[in-house]
Amino acid sequence: MTEVKIYDTTLRDGAQREGISFTVQDKLEITHKLDELGIHFIEGGWPGANPKDDEFFQKAKTLRLKNSTLVAFGSTRRPRIKAENDRILKSLTEAETKVVTIVGKTWDLHVTDILETTLEENIKMVQDSIRFLSSKGTNVFFDAEHFFDGFRANQAYALRVLQAAQEAGAACIILCDTNGGGLPSQILSSVQVVRKSVSTPLGIHVHNDGELAVANTLAAVSAGVSQVQGTINGYGERCGNVNLCSVIPNLKLKMGIDCISTANLSRLGYVSHFVSEIANIKPDPHMPYVGSSAFSHKGGYHISAVIKMPESYQHIDPELVGNEKKLLISELAGKSAVLQKAREKQVEARIDGAQAEEILAKIKTLESQGFQYDGAEASFELLLRRSQPAYKPPFELVDFMVVVEKMRRAPADASEPLMAEATVKVRVGNRIMHTAAEGNGPVNALDEALRKGLLEFYPQLEKVKLLDYKVRILEESAATASKVRVLIESSDGEQEWHTVGSSTNIIEASWLALADSLEYWLTTQPSPGKDPPA
């Protein structure tokens, strides 16, 4: 079995993604999670490049990592400067990590036109830097930047740089597809040539500009590289780096390479979402392996099969990577999907096959009217519960009215805000609550008025907050007369749920989604408040 070490560069290369800015504490917390995941090498940043990275490496000296080795990143010495006098190399030694990675040029174009030095000087820069760092007792990894572009442009010189790194004592030579434009066949054949030219262990570092980073990485592994560099969730500059959340399970489950333990693999989904939260980037639900929709099934034929035999429409058991199967309810679903979802919601004892057919027919009718349940499971659960004769909703709408007014004190004064006021009548038990409230928009005003009427009976409703509100126009050709779909995401601080409403009137659609949100929470809580009057 081939041994492959995982090298994570989320904290350095991943942080170059637009919109990401890790604090020192963020980097320390991510380091702990990567260590728990069993990552072999964690690149912490570039000491000397900025105060944040300097502080990180200073604090990282006290870390007690169980599985991982912390790595400092930098570059070769500058042209025409002695290695012992180069501030970049000095900063690397001051980081006091057991391993450092330095990047150097292998593409002759970059040597002559970017560094503006000679090909011979570049060779000396690589060798001097590796020898200097090695003399300090540090293991040196050499990132051969733009290697595959350089290999295509001037194969002899690119290989010569690698041989120079080997002669100087590099512990690993990493071949970089820095521009991310390589093809798997090119990566494979190039690595095969390199293996005949150097004996030092090889690594692979690719970017995703051609949407081939994972394929290119696996091609390199099949050609014999023993280190894989990448980032969690594929974060990185431009189109990103190779996604370790895809590479790791492919290596372990598809190629039989034991790069991390089975127990740690089951934490992959958790770590993916943890890093996305720290980065303040919404997780991609359709990301392979770890996305919330990676094992979602919507077609009725598919759902029926996967209930009987999960492997019929799943390439792996989702639990292996810390994920789970998800069955979606929509107009494409079948009776078996409704029954399975009822079992998941623990209402199966009250729904038989005939009722499931009726519910499915209702779903198809509602979706033809603009509702969409595969993204609003809370509304679907309410639909299941409402199908039962014994179900009693915690409140019922009597009517509502919303007024939106724009008040201008002067004809030219457009700065005055809109005023929205909602009046709501709801029945709770045998009492009708009539309330009114203002808001910074009609939906907020409705929310405030409805809560005002319900809080007397359900004071814990204070915990429920609206997190997101989306409106989609369903019939663009109908212009302002179009049907709209409203999706609302809510939370009580512990769980999140989604509800849907649809109408030609955006206020009514919003009300339906809003009312479902509160009814769902009240219905699923053990004791949301005092019993309403009978």
C-alpha positions in Angstrom: 0.0 0.0 0.0 1.4 3.4 -1.0 2.0 5.8 1.9 0.7 9.3 1.4 1.1 12.2 3.9 -1.5 15.0 4.0 -0.1 18.5 4.1 -2.7 21.2 4.8 -2.1 24.8 3.7 -5.5 26.3 4.7 -3.9 28.8 7.0 -1.6 30.2 4.4 -2.7 29.4 0.8 -6.3 29.0 1.8 -6.3 32.4 3.5 -5.5 33.9 0.1 -9.1 33.4 -1.0 -11.0 36.6 -1.5 -13.1 37.4 1.6 -11.1 35.3 4.1 -9.2 36.9 6.9 -8.2 34.6 9.8 -7.4 36.1 13.1 -4.6 34.5 15.2 -7.1 32.8 17.4 -8.9 31.5 14.3 -5.7 30.0 13.1 -5.0 28.4 16.4 -8.4 26.8 16.6 -8.2 25.5 13.0 -4.8 24.0 13.9 -6.3 22.1 16.7 -9.1 20.7 14.5 -6.6 19.7 11.8 -4.5 17.9 14.4 -7.5 16.0 15.6 -8.3 15.1 12.0 -4.9 13.5 11.8 -3.4 15.8 9.2 0.4 15.1 9.0 1.6 18.6 8.2 0.0 22.0 8.9 1.4 25.0 7.2 0.8 27.9 9.6 1.8 30.8 7.5 4.7 32.9 6.4 6.8 34.2 9.4 8.2 37.6 8.8 5.5 38.4 6.2 3.1 40.1 8.6 2.6 40.6 12.4 -0.3 38.2 12.5 1.8 35.3 11.3 4.6 36.2 13.6 2.2 36.2 16.5 0.7 32.9 15.4 4.1 31.1 15.3 5.1 32.6 18.7 1.9 31.3 20.3 2.1 28.0 18.3 5.3 27.2 20.2 3.1 26.2 23.2 0.8 24.0 21.2 0.8 20.3 22.1 -0.1 18.7 18.8 -0.8 14.9 18.9 -0.8 14.0 15.2 0.5 17.0 13.2 3.8 18.7 12.5 3.6 22.5 12.2 5.3 24.0 9.2 6.6 27.5 8.5 6.5 28.7 4.9 8.8 31.1 3.0 10.9 31.5 -0.1 14.4 30.9 -1.3 16.9 33.7 -0.6 16.8 36.7 -2.8 19.1 37.1 -5.7 22.7 38.2 -4.9 22.2 38.0 -1.1 23.9 35.4 1.1 21.6 33.0 2.7 22.7 33.8 6.3 21.9 37.5 5.6 18.5 36.9 4.1 15.7 38.2 6.3 13.1 35.7 5.0 15.4 32.7 5.9 16.1 34.3 9.3 12.4 34.6 10.0 11.9 30.9 9.1 14.6 29.8 11.6 13.0 32.1 14.3 9.7 30.3 13.9 11.4 27.2 15.4 9.3 24.6 13.5 10.8 21.2 12.8 9.8 21.5 9.1 10.0 24.5 6.8 8.7 24.8 3.2 10.4 27.1 0.8 9.1 28.0 -2.6 11.5 28.4 -5.5 11.3 29.0 -9.3 11.4 26.2 -11.8 10.0 28.0 -14.8 12.7 29.8 -16.7 10.3 32.6 -17.6 9.8 33.4 -14.0 13.5 33.4 -13.3 14.4 35.8 -16.1 11.3 38.0 -16.3 9.9 38.0 -12.7 12.9 37.6 -10.5 15.1 39.3 -13.1 18.1 37.1 -12.5 20.0 34.4 -14.3 19.2 30.7 -14.5 22.4 29.9 -12.7 21.8 32.3 -9.9 18.3 30.7 -9.4 20.0 27.3 -9.0 22.3 28.7 -6.3 19.4 30.4 -4.6 17.6 27.1 -4.2 20.7 25.2 -3.0 22.0 27.9 -0.6 18.6 28.3 1.0 18.1 24.5 1.6 21.6 24.1 2.9 21.3 27.0 5.3 18.0 25.9 6.8 19.2 22.3 7.0 22.3 23.4 8.8 19.9 24.7 11.6 18.5 21.2 12.1 15.4 21.8 10.1 13.8 19.5 7.5 13.2 21.4 4.3 10.4 20.8 1.8 11.0 22.5 -1.6 7.9 23.8 -3.4 8.8 23.8 -7.1 6.6 26.7 -8.1 5.1 26.6 -11.6 6.8 23.2 -12.2 4.4 21.8 -14.8 4.4 25.0 -16.8 8.2 25.2 -16.5 8.5 21.5 -17.5 6.5 22.1 -20.7 8.5 25.2 -21.5 12.0 24.0 -20.7 12.1 20.5 -19.4 15.9 20.3 -18.9 16.0 23.4 -16.7 13.0 22.4 -14.6 14.5 19.0 -13.9 17.9 20.7 -13.1 16.3 22.8 -10.4 14.8 19.7 -8.8 18.1 17.9 -8.9 19.8 20.9 -7.3 17.2 20.8 -4.5 17.9 17.1 -4.0 21.7 17.6 -3.9 21.2 20.4 -1.3 19.3 18.0 1.0 15.6 18.7 0.5 13.5 16.1 2.4 10.6 16.3 -0.1 10.2 18.0 -3.5 6.7 19.2 -4.2 5.6 19.7 -7.8 3.3 22.7 -8.1 0.7 23.3 -10.8 0.5 26.9 -9.6 -1.6 28.3 -12.4 -4.0 25.3 -12.1 -4.2 24.7 -15.8 -2.8 21.2 -16.1 -4.6 18.1 -17.3 -4.5 14.7 -15.5 -2.6 13.1 -18.4 0.0 15.9 -18.4 0.4 15.6 -14.6 0.8 11.9 -14.8 3.4 11.8 -17.5 5.4 14.6 -16.0 5.6 13.0 -12.6 6.7 9.7 -14.2 9.6 11.6 -15.9 10.5 13.3 -12.6 10.7 10.0 -10.7 13.4 8.8 -13.1 15.4 12.0 -12.6 15.3 12.4 -8.8 15.1 9.9 -5.9 13.9 12.4 -3.3 10.2 11.8 -2.2 7.8 13.8 -4.2 4.7 15.8 -3.3 1.9 17.5 -5.4 0.4 20.9 -5.0 -2.3 21.9 -7.5 -4.8 24.7 -8.0 -8.2 24.4 -9.4 -8.4 26.9 -12.2 -9.3 24.2 -14.7 -11.7 22.4 -12.3 -9.3 19.4 -12.3 -7.4 19.8 -9.1 -8.7 16.6 -7.5 -8.2 14.6 -10.7 -4.7 16.0 -11.1 -3.8 15.2 -7.5 -5.0 11.6 -7.8 -3.1 11.2 -11.1 0.1 12.4 -9.3 -0.5 9.9 -6.5 -1.0 7.1 -9.0 2.4 8.1 -10.5 4.1 7.8 -7.2 4.0 11.1 -5.2 3.9 10.5 -1.4 2.8 14.0 -0.2 -0.5 15.8 -1.1 -0.8 19.5 -0.4 -4.3 21.1 -0.3 -6.8 23.1 1.8 -10.0 22.3 3.6 -13.0 23.0 1.3 -10.6 23.9 -1.5 -10.1 27.5 -0.2 -7.4 29.5 -2.0 -6.7 32.3 -4.4 -8.7 32.6 -7.7 -10.5 29.3 -8.1 -8.9 27.7 -5.0 -6.6 24.9 -4.2 -7.3 21.2 -4.3 -10.0 20.3 -1.8 -8.7 18.0 0.9 -12.3 17.1 1.8 -12.5 15.3 -1.6 -8.9 14.1 -1.9 -8.7 12.4 1.5 -11.8 10.1 1.1 -10.8 9.4 -2.5 -7.4 8.3 -1.4 -8.6 6.2 1.5 -11.9 4.8 0.2 -11.2 4.6 -3.5 -7.5 4.0 -3.8 -6.9 2.1 -0.6 -4.3 4.5 0.8 -4.5 4.8 4.6 -3.8 8.5 4.7 -5.8 9.1 7.9 -7.6 6.6 10.2 -11.1 5.4 9.7 -12.2 7.1 12.9 -10.7 10.4 11.9 -12.3 10.2 8.4 -15.7 10.2 10.1 -14.8 13.7 11.4 -14.2 15.1 8.0 -17.7 16.6 7.6 -17.4 18.3 11.0 -14.0 19.8 10.2 -15.2 21.0 6.8 -18.1 22.9 8.4 -16.0 24.1 11.3 -13.5 25.8 9.0 -16.3 27.3 6.9 -17.8 28.9 10.0 -14.4 30.3 11.1 -13.8 31.6 7.5 -17.4 33.1 7.6 -18.1 31.4 4.2 -21.4 29.6 3.8 -20.8 25.9 3.3 -21.4 24.6 -0.3 -24.3 22.1 0.2 -23.3 20.3 -3.0 -19.6 19.7 -2.2 -18.8 16.1 -2.7 -18.5 13.9 0.4 -19.1 16.6 3.0 -21.8 18.8 1.6 -25.3 18.6 3.2 -26.7 17.6 -0.2 -23.9 15.2 -1.2 -26.2 12.3 -0.4 -29.6 13.8 -1.1 -32.1 11.9 -3.2 -35.1 13.6 -4.9 -36.3 11.3 -7.7 -39.0 8.9 -6.5 -37.4 6.0 -8.3 -34.1 6.8 -6.7 -35.6 7.2 -3.2 -37.4 3.9 -3.4 -34.2 2.1 -4.4 -32.0 3.8 -1.8 -34.4 2.9 1.0 -34.2 -0.8 0.0 -30.4 -0.8 -0.7 -28.4 2.4 0.0 -25.5 1.4 -2.2 -27.9 1.4 -5.2 -27.6 5.2 -5.6 -24.7 6.1 -3.2 -21.1 5.5 -4.0 -20.1 5.3 -0.3 -21.8 5.1 3.1 -22.1 8.8 4.0 -21.4 8.0 7.7 -17.8 7.1 6.7 -17.1 10.9 6.1 -19.4 12.2 8.9 -22.4 12.8 6.6 -25.8 11.3 6.2 -28.4 10.3 3.6 -31.1 12.8 2.9 -34.4 12.1 1.2 -36.1 15.1 -0.4 -39.8 15.6 -0.8 -41.0 17.1 -4.0 -43.3 16.6 -6.9 -40.7 14.0 -8.1 -41.0 11.9 -5.0 -43.0 8.7 -4.6 -45.1 7.2 -1.8 -42.1 5.4 -0.3 -40.3 8.7 0.2 -43.3 10.1 2.1 -43.5 7.1 4.3 -39.7 7.2 5.0 -39.8 10.8 5.9 -42.8 10.2 8.1 -40.7 7.5 9.9 -37.8 10.0 10.3 -40.2 12.5 11.8 -41.6 9.8 14.1 -45.2 10.1 12.7 -45.2 6.9 10.8 -47.7 5.1 13.1 -50.4 7.5 12.0 -49.7 7.5 8.2 -50.5 4.5 6.0 -50.0 3.9 2.3 -53.3 5.5 1.3 -52.6 8.6 3.3 -49.2 8.8 1.9 -50.7 8.8 -1.6 -53.0 11.7 -0.6 -50.1 13.6 0.9 -48.0 13.1 -2.2 -50.9 14.3 -4.4 -51.2 17.4 -2.2 -47.5 18.0 -2.5 -47.6 17.8 -6.3 -50.6 20.3 -6.3 -48.8 22.7 -4.0 -45.6 22.6 -5.9 -47.5 23.3 -9.1 -48.6 26.5 -7.2 -45.1 27.5 -6.4 -44.3 25.7 -3.1 -41.0 23.8 -2.8 -40.5 21.3 0.0 -37.1 19.9 -0.7 -35.7 23.1 0.8 -38.3 23.5 3.5 -38.5 20.4 5.5 -40.2 22.1 8.4 -43.2 23.0 6.2 -43.3 19.4 5.0 -43.4 18.1 8.5 -46.3 20.4 9.3 -48.0 19.1 6.2 -47.6 15.6 7.6 -48.9 16.5 11.0 -51.9 18.5 9.6 -53.0 15.4 7.7 -53.8 13.8 11.0 -57.4 14.3 12.3 -56.2 14.7 15.9 -53.7 17.4 15.1 -54.5 20.8 16.8 -52.4 23.7 15.7 -51.0 25.9 18.5 -52.6 29.0 16.8 -54.8 29.8 13.8 -54.9 32.9 11.7 -58.1 34.9 11.7 -56.9 37.7 9.5 -54.1 40.2 9.1 -53.5 43.6 7.5 -50.3 45.4 6.5 -49.9 49.1 5.8 -46.8 50.5 4.2 -46.5 54.3 4.1 -43.9 56.7 2.8 -44.1 60.0 4.6 -42.3 63.0 3.2 -42.2 66.2 5.0 -41.0 68.1 1.9 -41.4 67.2 -1.8 -37.7 66.9 -2.3 -37.1 64.9 0.9 -36.5 61.3 0.0 -34.6 60.4 3.2 -37.6 59.6 5.3 -37.9 55.8 5.8 -40.9 53.7 4.9 -43.2 52.9 7.8 -44.7 49.4 8.0 -47.4 48.5 10.4 -49.1 45.1 10.7 -52.3 44.2 12.4 -52.8 40.5 13.2 -55.7 38.5 14.6 -54.9 34.9 15.8 -56.9 32.4 17.7 -55.2 30.6 20.5 -57.6 28.0 22.0 -60.8 29.9 22.6 -59.2 33.4 22.7 -58.6 35.7 19.8 -55.6 37.9 20.1 -55.7 41.2 18.2 -52.3 42.9 18.0 -50.5 45.5 16.0 -46.8 46.3 15.6 -44.5 48.4 13.5 -41.4 47.0 11.7 -38.6 48.0 9.3 -40.6 46.3 6.6 -43.9 44.5 6.1 -42.5 41.0 7.0 -40.8 42.3 10.1 -44.0 44.1 11.1 -46.0 40.9 10.6 -43.4 38.9 12.7 -43.5 41.4 15.5 -47.4 41.6 15.6 -47.7 37.8 15.5 -45.2 37.3 18.3 -46.9 39.9 20.4 -50.1 37.9 20.2 -48.5 34.6 21.0 -45.9 35.4 23.7 -48.6 35.5 26.4 -49.2 31.8 25.8 -45.7 30.8 24.5 -43.1 33.0 26.2 -40.3 30.7 25.0 -41.0 31.9 21.5 -38.6 34.7 22.3 -35.8 32.3 21.4 -36.9 32.0 17.8 -35.1 34.3 15.4 -35.4 34.7 11.6 -31.9 34.1 10.1 -32.6 34.5 6.4 -35.4 35.5 4.1 -35.4 34.8 0.4 -37.9 35.7 -2.4 -37.9 34.1 -5.8 -40.1 35.2 -8.7 -41.5 32.2 -10.4 -43.1 33.6 -13.5 -40.9 36.3 -14.9 -43.1 36.9 -17.9 -45.9 37.9 -15.6 -43.8 40.8 -14.2 -45.3 42.3 -11.1 -48.3 39.9 -11.2 -46.0 36.9 -10.9 -46.2 34.2 -8.3 -43.4 34.4 -5.7 -41.9 31.8 -3.4 -40.7 32.9 0.0 -38.2 30.7 2.0 -37.5 31.6 5.6 -34.7 30.1 7.7 -35.2 30.3 11.5 -33.3 29.2 14.6 -33.7 28.9 18.3 -30.0 29.0 18.9 -29.7 25.2 18.9 -31.3 24.1 15.7 -32.2 25.6 12.3 -35.2 25.0 10.1 -36.7 26.1 6.8 -40.2 27.0 5.8 -41.9 28.0 2.6 -44.8 30.1 1.3 -46.1 30.9 -2.2 -48.6 33.3 -3.6 -49.1 36.0 -6.2 -49.0 38.3 -3.1 -45.6 38.6 -1.6 -47.0 39.5 1.8 -49.2 36.4 1.9 -46.4 34.2 0.8 -44.3 35.7 3.6 -47.0 35.2 6.1 -47.4 31.5 5.1 -43.6 30.9 5.6 -43.5 32.9 8.8 -46.5 31.2 10.4 -45.1 27.8 9.4 -41.8 28.8 11.1 -43.4 29.6 14.4 -46.0 26.7 14.3 -43.2 24.2 13.5 -41.2 25.3 16.5 -44.2 25.3 18.9 -45.3 21.9 17.6 -41.9 20.2 18.0 -41.1 21.5 21.5 -41.9 19.3 24.5 -43.4 22.3 26.4 -43.3 25.6 24.5 -45.5 27.4 27.0 -48.7 27.2 29.0 -51.7 25.4 27.6 -54.0 27.7 25.7 -57.5 28.1 27.0 -59.8 25.3 25.8 
